[in-house]
Amino acid sequence: MTIAYVLINCDLGYEEQIIEELKHLSDVKETHGTFGAYDILAKVESANVETLRETIMWKIRKMGRVRSTLTLMGIEGQE
């Protein structure tokens, strides 16, 4: 299992809408609104790195009102 944490910046006032959209993606396991430099934290799990990359690049980053993302990949064995 490949895990990544995606920090998301979005347009002001669209945090809850984007969180709801994220919940409909099968690879997104957790979502949290955050304070600070980023608006949302999403935990993404996939069977392999390629599927994880596709979810982040073609689903999360392409959502309307998402301005930018920062992805932190988990290191297998350091859980």
C-alpha positions as CSV (number, residue, x, y, z in Angstrom):
1,M,0.0,0.0,0.0
2,T,1.3,3.4,-1.0
3,I,0.3,6.4,1.2
4,A,0.6,10.1,0.6
5,Y,-0.6,13.2,2.4
6,V,-1.8,16.0,0.2
7,L,-1.9,19.6,1.4
8,I,-4.3,21.6,-0.6
9,N,-4.8,25.3,-1.1
10,C,-8.2,26.3,-2.5
11,D,-10.2,29.5,-3.3
12,L,-11.5,31.2,-0.2
13,G,-14.8,29.8,1.0
14,Y,-14.7,26.6,-1.0
15,E,-13.0,24.4,1.7
16,E,-16.2,22.4,2.6
17,Q,-17.2,21.9,-1.0
18,I,-13.8,20.5,-1.9
19,I,-13.7,18.2,1.2
20,E,-17.1,16.8,0.1
21,E,-15.7,16.1,-3.4
22,L,-12.6,14.5,-2.0
23,K,-14.7,12.1,0.1
24,H,-16.1,10.7,-3.2
25,L,-12.7,9.6,-4.4
26,S,-12.1,6.0,-3.5
27,D,-8.3,6.5,-2.8
28,V,-8.9,9.4,-0.4
29,K,-9.2,7.8,3.1
30,E,-9.3,10.9,5.3
31,T,-9.9,14.6,4.9
32,H,-9.3,17.5,7.4
33,G,-9.8,21.2,7.2
34,T,-6.7,22.9,8.5
35,F,-5.5,26.3,9.8
36,G,-2.3,27.8,8.5
37,A,-0.6,27.9,5.1
38,Y,-2.9,25.1,3.6
39,D,-6.6,24.7,3.8
40,I,-7.1,21.0,3.5
41,L,-5.2,17.8,4.4
42,A,-6.1,14.6,2.5
43,K,-4.7,11.1,3.2
44,V,-4.5,9.2,-0.1
45,E,-3.9,5.4,-0.2
46,S,-3.4,3.4,-3.4
47,A,-2.2,-0.1,-4.3
48,N,0.9,1.3,-6.1
49,V,2.7,4.6,-6.8
50,E,1.3,4.9,-10.3
51,T,-2.3,4.8,-9.2
52,L,-1.6,7.2,-6.4
53,R,0.1,9.6,-8.8
54,E,-2.9,9.5,-11.1
55,T,-5.3,10.2,-8.3
56,I,-3.3,13.2,-7.2
57,M,-2.5,14.6,-10.7
58,W,-5.7,13.9,-12.6
59,K,-8.4,14.0,-9.9
60,I,-7.3,16.2,-6.9
61,R,-5.2,18.8,-8.7
62,K,-7.8,19.1,-11.5
63,M,-10.7,19.9,-9.1
64,G,-12.4,23.2,-9.6
65,R,-11.3,25.8,-7.0
66,V,-8.1,23.9,-6.1
67,R,-5.2,26.4,-6.4
68,S,-2.2,24.3,-5.4
69,T,-1.1,21.2,-3.7
70,L,1.9,19.8,-1.8
71,T,2.3,16.0,-1.7
72,L,4.2,14.2,1.1
73,M,4.9,10.6,0.4
74,G,5.0,8.1,3.2
75,I,8.1,5.8,3.6
76,E,7.2,2.2,3.7
77,G,8.3,0.5,6.9
78,Q,8.3,3.8,8.8
79,E,4.8,3.8,10.0
